[in-house]
Amino acid sequence: MKPRMPSLDLELFPVSRNSSAVFWDGGEGGAYQALLLDEDRGWLLVGGRDHIYMLNSDSFTQPIHWPAGQEHIERCKYAGKNLSMDCANYVRLLQPFNKTHVYVCGTGAFHPQCTYIDLGHNLEKPTFRLLSQIGESGRGKCPFSPQEPFIARLTDGDLYAGTSVDFMGTNAAIFRTSVHSSNQHYIRTEAYQDQWLNEPEFVGSYSIPDTHSLDDDKVYFFFKETAVESNQLDKRIYSRVARVCKNDIGGKRSLINRWSTFLKARLVCSVPGPGGMDTHFDELEDIFLLETKDPQNPVIYGVFSTSSSVFKGSAVCVYTMTSIRAAFNGPFAHKESPDYRWMEYKGKIPYPRPGTCPSETYDPLHKSTRDFPDDVVSFMRTHQLMWEPVMPIHRRPVFTRINTPYRLKKLVVDRVDAEDGQYDVLHLGTDDGRVLKVVSVPKENWETEEIILEELNVFKVIQNLFFFSHLFILPSQVLFVSSDEGVVQLPVQRCELYGKACVDCCLARDPYCAWDGSSCTNYFPSNKRRARRQDVRYGDPWSQCQDMRDGSENAELKTVYAVETNSTFLECVPRSPQATIKWIIQPNHSQTSKEVCQTHPPMLAFLLKITVVC
């Protein structure tokens, strides 16, 4: 009997006054955790429960049904797992393999498996089928559990993954396996060694070149873990950045099939306080790499939250590769024995420096990590942790949210050209399903001004944010947001909502938007003098709109008549979170007036009881 396919709808769904394309599951499947954009075809691949979907803003293809094997479902059930929640094939990994194939992995009812999706050569009508339903083992590539956080990145035919490799989820490791050949050689972090990894929760990974030599290419991993260097009674959580050399093949007599270049350092995100009492945001939630013109020096954005149950907050910190490399090139942390405290290592560092990638160009004696001297390998077994932490730019967050009903969980960053410079616009997903659009404007003395441009309620819980700038008829940028409920496509700019006046458009301070002389529209750089009116840094409409002053540019004046002792509803809908609306009362036959209320975002409306004295 042919398995029943879930019913699917692709429709336009209004989310807080914006047209947003929604991919909606009609009752089966769900759990949309894996997203991959096929940029050549303009399709979005979505991995869910027992299914893989392919969609764009206009249509979708018949989904691929990829269930777990019945024997694995039975084994999962008998092992005490929840049949409806755990014992299915949750697609957790979608990575491009080549122009025509995608590498895909699923949990397989606690029996992870991987295979390939064939897209074919037709860009307009992709094949979209699995090469094999059974595939190969996904151990070390994909987690057993659908709830376990994990990361994976396919680069140069090798899959780098941070995941657990056992049924119980207690043996976590950073793995590298080959997916382009029958060679099953793997390399991993040491098992059950706290100084390597201690109850890690993986967040992200990126391949970043260190120099112009390919031998220096490294893969960086971002995660949080129980800190071995903190007081063991506290069990503090620290955020980490770790790295390995891509040409690491392990040791010859020691560290066989283990990383011999693995190093890690603490990522600090804190608000400076009096007397050195900083407020720390220790738990990394998400990471985003913002590419620059220099591939060796991207900008790293991280979302962090507090560990305290009393003080709750979230922050966004920014890091440079210069500061990250400085930590890895600095002193090592050292602990003489279990009864001693961690301290800076003052002893002799062997040659070549531990963590250095082997290169015949630099040293003909060290063509691979198996050529490293025994003292280097021995040092690497016990010195993975660096002494100096990685500090953020300006040693403080660029955005914080304190004592809010939500926590920041996901992050996507878009670098936008504006009339007065470049701005990094943050698109932030929260744990209660909101999407915030934020810009941080630099001020004097390294201070920044946080501007919330938009706050939208999208889902109950957000799983993923995915940014995509694509071309159909006109260049348009969209943000994909996924959760267990579905996938929403949000435009990153909705300039028309800011009103029909130069003043309103300028006050919005949205880098995406500018006044073109007749309306508030998407900003495009122009060589024409005063072609577009925009002021993100100061939001000063007087300097931008004074030569266009007419009756329409004045502040809107609305008169509301009320009856004495009655309640009157004053509806206030600011054009943007930066706009302010004031209501002033003037009693009958009186020449004086006074302000009775003032709206502040996000207030949209209120009921005001006014009493008129004659």
C-alpha positions in Angstrom: 0.0 0.0 0.0 1.4 3.4 -1.0 2.0 5.6 2.1 -0.4 8.5 2.4 1.2 11.9 1.7 0.4 14.9 4.0 -1.9 17.5 2.6 0.0 20.8 2.1 -1.1 24.4 1.4 1.0 27.2 0.2 -0.8 30.5 0.7 -0.4 34.2 1.5 -0.9 34.8 5.2 -1.0 38.2 6.8 1.4 38.5 9.8 1.0 41.9 11.5 0.1 43.9 8.5 2.6 42.4 6.1 2.2 40.0 3.3 4.0 36.8 4.2 4.1 33.6 2.2 3.4 30.7 4.6 4.2 27.1 4.0 1.7 25.2 6.2 1.5 21.6 7.2 -2.0 20.2 7.0 -1.8 18.0 10.1 1.0 15.4 9.4 4.7 15.8 9.6 5.8 19.1 11.0 9.0 19.7 13.0 10.7 21.9 10.3 14.2 22.0 11.7 16.4 21.8 8.6 16.4 24.4 5.9 18.6 24.7 2.7 18.3 27.2 -0.1 19.0 26.0 -3.6 20.2 29.3 -5.0 20.5 28.2 -8.6 16.8 27.1 -8.7 15.4 29.5 -6.2 13.8 26.7 -4.2 13.9 26.2 -0.4 14.4 22.6 0.9 12.7 21.9 4.2 13.3 18.9 6.4 10.5 17.7 8.6 9.1 14.6 10.2 9.3 11.7 7.7 9.2 14.2 4.8 11.4 16.5 2.8 9.7 19.4 1.0 10.7 21.7 -1.8 9.0 25.0 -2.2 9.2 28.6 -3.5 6.9 31.5 -3.1 4.6 30.3 -5.9 4.4 26.5 -5.6 5.8 23.3 -4.2 6.7 19.9 -5.5 5.4 16.6 -4.2 7.2 16.0 -1.0 9.6 13.1 -0.5 8.3 10.5 2.0 11.3 9.2 4.0 10.1 7.2 7.0 12.2 5.3 9.5 12.4 1.5 9.0 9.7 -0.4 10.9 12.3 -2.5 12.8 13.9 0.7 14.1 10.6 2.1 15.1 9.8 -1.0 17.1 13.3 -1.0 18.7 12.8 2.7 19.6 9.5 2.0 21.2 10.8 -1.0 23.2 13.7 1.1 24.4 11.3 3.3 26.2 11.1 6.2 23.8 7.9 8.1 23.0 6.4 6.5 20.0 4.7 9.6 18.7 7.4 12.1 19.5 10.7 10.2 19.1 10.2 7.1 17.0 10.2 8.7 13.5 12.7 9.9 11.0 13.2 13.6 11.7 15.3 15.2 9.0 18.0 17.2 10.8 20.6 17.8 8.0 20.4 19.2 4.5 23.8 20.1 3.0 24.7 20.8 -0.7 27.0 18.0 -2.0 27.3 19.3 -5.6 25.2 21.0 -8.3 22.8 18.2 -8.6 22.7 16.4 -5.2 22.0 17.3 -1.6 23.3 15.2 1.3 20.5 14.5 3.8 20.4 12.9 7.2 17.6 12.0 9.6 17.3 10.5 13.1 15.7 7.3 11.8 13.8 6.5 15.0 17.0 6.7 17.1 18.9 5.0 14.3 20.4 7.9 12.3 20.7 7.4 8.5 22.0 9.5 5.6 21.5 9.4 1.8 21.3 11.8 -1.2 18.6 13.8 -2.8 18.8 13.9 -6.6 17.8 17.3 -8.0 18.8 16.6 -11.6 20.1 19.1 -14.2 16.9 20.9 -15.0 16.9 24.2 -13.1 13.2 24.9 -13.6 11.9 21.4 -12.9 14.2 19.6 -10.5 14.0 15.8 -10.2 13.7 15.8 -6.4 14.0 12.2 -5.4 16.0 10.1 -3.0 18.8 8.0 -4.4 18.1 5.4 -1.7 15.6 5.0 1.0 18.0 3.0 3.2 21.3 4.9 2.6 24.2 4.8 5.0 24.8 5.0 8.7 24.4 8.5 10.1 26.3 7.9 13.3 28.7 10.8 13.9 26.8 12.8 11.3 23.3 13.2 12.8 22.0 12.9 16.4 19.8 10.0 17.5 17.3 12.3 19.2 15.1 14.9 17.3 15.4 17.3 20.3 19.2 17.3 20.6 20.9 20.5 19.4 23.6 19.7 16.8 25.6 21.2 14.0 27.0 19.9 10.8 28.8 21.4 7.8 29.8 19.7 4.5 33.0 21.2 3.1 35.4 19.7 0.5 33.7 16.3 0.7 34.0 16.0 4.5 31.2 16.4 7.0 32.1 18.2 10.2 29.5 17.6 12.9 29.0 18.3 16.5 26.7 15.7 17.9 26.3 12.7 20.2 27.3 9.3 18.8 25.3 7.0 21.1 21.7 6.1 21.8 21.7 7.7 25.3 23.2 11.0 24.0 26.0 11.0 26.6 29.0 10.6 24.2 29.2 14.0 22.5 32.0 14.7 20.0 33.2 16.9 17.1 33.4 14.4 14.2 34.8 14.5 10.7 33.7 11.8 8.2 34.1 11.5 4.5 30.9 11.4 2.4 32.4 11.3 -1.1 34.1 7.9 -1.0 33.8 4.5 0.5 36.6 5.4 2.9 35.0 5.2 6.4 38.0 6.9 8.1 36.8 9.3 10.8 38.4 11.6 13.3 36.9 12.9 16.5 37.4 14.5 19.9 38.5 12.2 22.7 35.5 10.4 24.3 34.5 11.0 28.0 37.3 13.5 28.6 35.9 16.7 30.2 38.8 18.9 29.3 38.0 18.2 25.6 34.2 18.5 25.7 32.1 18.7 28.9 28.3 18.3 28.3 28.4 20.5 25.2 25.5 22.0 23.3 26.5 22.8 19.8 25.4 26.0 18.1 27.2 26.6 14.8 30.3 25.9 12.7 32.0 27.6 9.8 35.0 26.9 7.5 37.2 30.0 7.6 40.6 30.3 5.9 43.4 31.7 8.1 45.9 32.6 5.3 46.2 32.4 1.6 47.6 28.9 2.0 45.0 26.1 1.8 47.1 24.2 4.4 46.0 26.8 7.0 42.3 26.4 6.4 40.4 25.7 9.6 36.9 24.8 10.8 35.5 26.8 13.7 32.9 25.4 16.1 30.7 27.4 18.5 29.0 25.8 21.5 28.4 26.1 25.2 29.4 23.6 27.8 29.9 23.1 31.6 33.1 25.0 32.3 35.9 22.8 33.7 37.8 25.9 34.8 35.0 27.2 37.0 34.2 26.1 40.6 32.9 22.5 40.3 30.2 23.2 42.8 28.7 25.9 40.6 28.7 24.0 37.3 28.9 27.3 35.4 28.0 27.3 31.7 30.5 29.0 29.4 30.3 29.7 25.7 33.2 28.5 23.5 34.8 28.8 20.1 36.9 25.8 19.0 38.9 25.1 15.9 40.6 22.3 14.1 42.8 22.2 11.0 41.1 20.8 7.9 44.2 18.7 7.1 44.3 17.1 10.6 44.5 13.3 10.3 45.3 12.5 13.9 48.4 11.2 15.5 50.7 8.3 14.6 51.3 6.6 18.0 49.0 8.7 20.1 45.8 10.5 19.4 45.0 8.0 16.6 41.8 9.0 14.9 41.6 11.9 17.3 42.1 15.6 16.6 45.7 16.7 17.2 45.0 20.4 16.5 41.8 20.9 18.6 41.9 24.1 20.7 39.1 26.0 22.4 38.6 29.4 24.0 35.9 31.1 26.0 33.6 33.6 24.3 32.7 36.4 26.6 29.6 38.6 26.2 29.1 40.9 29.2 28.1 44.4 30.2 30.8 46.3 32.1 29.8 47.1 35.7 31.2 49.1 38.6 34.3 47.7 40.2 34.8 45.1 37.6 31.4 43.4 38.4 30.3 42.7 34.9 26.9 41.3 34.0 27.7 38.1 32.0 25.5 36.5 29.3 27.1 33.1 29.4 24.9 30.9 27.3 25.4 31.0 23.5 22.1 30.6 21.7 22.9 31.2 18.0 25.8 32.4 15.9 26.0 34.1 12.5 28.9 34.7 10.2 28.7 37.9 8.3 30.9 37.7 5.2 33.1 40.6 4.2 35.3 41.4 1.2 38.1 39.6 3.0 37.2 35.9 3.3 39.8 35.5 6.1 38.1 38.1 8.3 34.3 37.7 8.5 32.4 39.3 11.4 31.0 36.9 14.0 27.6 37.8 15.6 26.4 35.8 18.6 23.2 35.7 20.6 23.6 35.0 24.3 21.4 34.6 27.4 21.9 34.7 31.1 22.3 31.5 33.2 20.8 33.1 36.3 17.2 32.2 37.3 16.9 35.5 39.0 18.2 37.9 36.4 16.9 37.1 32.9 18.2 38.7 29.7 19.6 38.3 26.3 22.4 40.1 24.4 24.0 40.3 21.0 27.8 40.5 20.9 30.1 41.0 17.9 33.6 39.4 17.4 36.4 39.9 14.9 38.5 37.0 13.6 41.5 39.1 14.8 40.4 38.7 18.4 39.6 35.0 18.0 43.0 34.3 16.4 44.7 36.3 19.2 43.2 34.0 21.8 44.4 30.9 20.0 47.8 32.4 19.6 48.0 33.4 23.2 48.9 31.4 26.4 47.5 28.0 27.2 45.5 27.2 30.3 47.0 24.6 32.6 46.0 22.5 35.6 48.7 20.6 37.4 46.4 18.1 39.0 42.7 17.7 40.1 43.4 19.5 43.4 45.0 22.5 41.7 43.4 25.6 40.2 43.6 26.5 36.5 46.3 29.0 35.7 48.3 30.3 32.8 50.8 27.8 31.4 54.3 29.2 32.0 56.4 26.2 30.8 58.1 25.6 27.5 55.8 25.3 24.5 56.9 22.6 22.0 57.6 23.1 18.3 55.7 23.4 16.2 53.3 25.3 18.3 50.3 23.1 19.3 47.3 23.9 17.1 49.5 24.8 14.1 48.4 23.2 10.8 51.0 21.0 9.2 52.4 22.4 6.0 55.3 21.3 3.8 55.7 24.9 2.8 56.5 26.1 6.3 58.3 23.0 7.5 59.2 20.0 5.1 59.5 17.8 8.2 55.9 18.2 9.1 53.8 17.3 6.0 51.0 15.9 8.2 49.9 15.8 11.8 51.3 12.3 12.0 54.7 13.9 11.6 54.4 16.0 14.7 56.9 15.2 17.4 55.8 13.2 20.4 56.1 16.2 22.8 53.6 18.2 20.6 51.1 15.4 20.6 51.5 14.8 24.3 51.0 18.5 25.0 47.8 18.5 22.9 46.3 15.7 24.9 46.1 17.9 28.0 46.1 21.5 26.8 43.0 22.1 24.7 41.9 25.2 26.6 43.3 28.7 26.0 43.9 31.0 28.9 42.7 34.3 27.4 39.0 34.7 26.5 37.7 36.2 23.3 36.2 39.6 24.0 33.6 41.3 21.8 34.1 44.5 19.9 34.1 47.5 22.3 34.0 44.9 25.1 30.2 45.2 25.3 27.0 44.0 23.6 25.5 45.9 20.7 22.0 45.0 21.7 20.4 43.8 25.0 17.0 42.8 26.2 16.5 42.7 30.0 13.5 41.4 31.9 11.4 40.9 28.8 8.8 38.1 28.5 11.0 36.5 25.9 14.6 35.5 25.2 16.5 36.0 22.0 17.2 32.6 20.3 18.0 33.0 16.6 19.9 35.6 14.6 20.4 36.6 11.0 22.4 39.7 10.0 22.2 41.8 6.8 24.7 44.5 6.0 22.7 47.3 4.4 24.0 50.4 2.5 22.3 53.5 3.6 22.6 57.2 2.7 24.8 57.9 5.7 26.9 54.7 5.7 26.6 51.0 6.2 24.5 49.4 8.9 24.2 45.8 10.2 20.5 45.0 10.5 19.8 42.3 13.0 16.8 40.0 12.5 16.2 38.2 15.8 13.9 35.3 16.6 12.6 34.8 20.2 11.5 31.8 22.2 7.9 33.0 22.1 7.7 33.3 18.3 8.5 37.0 17.7 10.8 38.4 15.0 12.6 41.6 15.9 14.3 43.9 13.3 17.0 45.9 15.0 19.8 48.3 14.1 22.6 49.4 16.3 23.8 52.9 15.6 27.3 53.8 16.8 27.6 56.9 19.0 30.5 58.7 20.8 32.8 56.9 23.3 32.0 53.5 21.8 28.4 53.7 22.9 25.6 52.5 20.6 22.0 53.4 20.2 19.6 50.4 20.0 16.7 51.0 17.6 14.0 48.4 17.3 12.5 48.9 13.8 9.9 46.2 13.9 8.5 43.5 16.2 6.3 40.8 14.7 4.5 37.9 16.2 5.0 35.0 13.9 4.9 31.6 15.7 4.6 30.3 19.2 8.2 29.0 19.1 10.8 29.7 16.4 13.2 27.0 15.3 15.2 28.7 12.6 15.9 32.0 10.8 17.1 31.8 7.3 18.0 34.8 5.2 17.9 34.8 1.4 18.4 37.5 -1.2 17.0 36.2 -4.4 16.2 37.4 -7.9 13.0 36.8 -9.7 11.7 39.9 -11.5 13.2 42.5 -9.2 15.8 42.1 -6.5 14.0 41.3 -3.3 15.1 40.2 0.1 13.2 37.8 2.3 13.6 36.1 5.7 12.5 32.6 6.2 11.3 31.6 9.7 10.6 28.0 10.6 9.0 26.3 13.6 7.2 23.0 14.3 4.1 24.8 12.9 5.5 25.7 9.4 7.7 28.1 7.5 7.0 31.8 7.0 8.5 34.0 4.4 8.9 37.6 5.6 10.0 40.6 3.5 12.8 42.4 5.3 11.5 45.8 4.3 7.9 47.1 4.4 8.6 50.8 3.7 5.1 51.6 2.6 3.9 51.1 6.2 5.9 54.1 7.4 3.4 56.5 5.8 3.1 58.9 2.9 5.2 61.8 4.2 8.9 62.5 4.1 8.9 63.2 7.9 7.4 59.8 8.7 9.8 57.9 6.5 12.8 59.7 7.9 11.7 59.2 11.5 11.5 55.5 11.0 15.3 55.3 10.7 15.1 52.1 8.7 18.2 51.5 6.6 16.1 49.7 4.0 13.8 52.6 3.4 14.2 56.2 2.1 11.9 59.0 0.8 12.1 59.2 -3.0 10.2 62.5 -3.4 6.7 60.9 -3.5 6.7 57.9 -1.2 8.7 55.8 1.3 10.3 53.0 -0.7 13.2 50.6 -0.6 16.5 52.4 -0.6 18.9 52.1 -3.5 22.2 54.0 -3.6 22.2 56.8 -6.2 24.8 59.3 -7.5 22.2 62.0 -7.7 22.5 64.7 -5.1 19.6 64.6 -2.6 17.9 61.8 -4.7 16.8 59.9 -1.6 16.0 61.3 1.9 17.2 59.2 4.7 18.9 59.7 8.1 19.4 56.5 10.1 22.1 57.9 12.4 20.0 60.8 13.8 16.5 60.5 12.4 16.3 64.2 11.8 13.4 65.0 9.4 14.2 68.8 9.6 17.5 68.4 7.8 16.1 65.9 5.3 12.7 67.3 4.5 12.8 71.1 5.1 13.1 71.9 1.4 10.0 69.9 0.7 7.8 71.5 3.3 4.2 71.9 2.4 1.0 71.3 4.2 1.4 67.5 4.0 4.7 67.6 5.8 3.4 69.2 9.0 2.5 67.1 12.0 -0.9 65.7 11.5 -3.5 67.5 13.6 -6.7 65.6 14.5 -9.6 67.1 16.5 -11.8 64.8 18.6 -14.9 66.2 20.3 -16.0 64.7 23.6 -18.9 64.9 26.0 -18.3 65.9 29.6 -17.6 62.9 32.0 -17.8 60.5 29.1 -15.0 58.1 28.0 -13.5 58.7 24.6 -11.5 56.2 22.6 -8.3 57.8 21.1 -6.8 55.4 18.6 -3.1 55.8 18.1 -1.2 53.9 15.5 2.4 55.2 15.2 3.9 54.8 11.7 7.1 53.3 13.3 8.4 52.4 16.8 10.3 55.7 16.6 7.2 57.8 16.2 5.4 59.5 19.1 1.8 60.6 19.2 0.5 63.2 21.7 -3.0 64.0 22.7 -3.8 67.5 24.1 -7.0 68.6 25.8 -8.5 72.1 25.4 -11.6 72.7 27.5 -14.5 74.6 25.8 -14.2 78.4 25.8 -10.6 78.1 27.0 -7.5 79.5 25.4 -5.2 77.1 27.3 -4.5 73.5 26.7 -2.5 70.7 28.4 -1.0 67.4 27.4 -3.0 64.5 28.8 -1.1 61.5 27.4 1.6 60.5 25.1 2.0 57.1 23.3 5.2 55.2 23.4 5.9 52.2 21.3 4.6 49.5 21.3 1.4 51.1 22.5 -1.1 51.1 19.7 -4.4 52.3 21.3 -5.8 53.2 24.7 -9.0 54.3 26.3 -8.8 57.8 27.8 -11.5 59.2 30.1 -11.6 63.0 29.8 -13.6 65.4 31.8 -14.4 68.8 30.2 -14.8 71.7 32.5 -16.9 74.6 31.0 
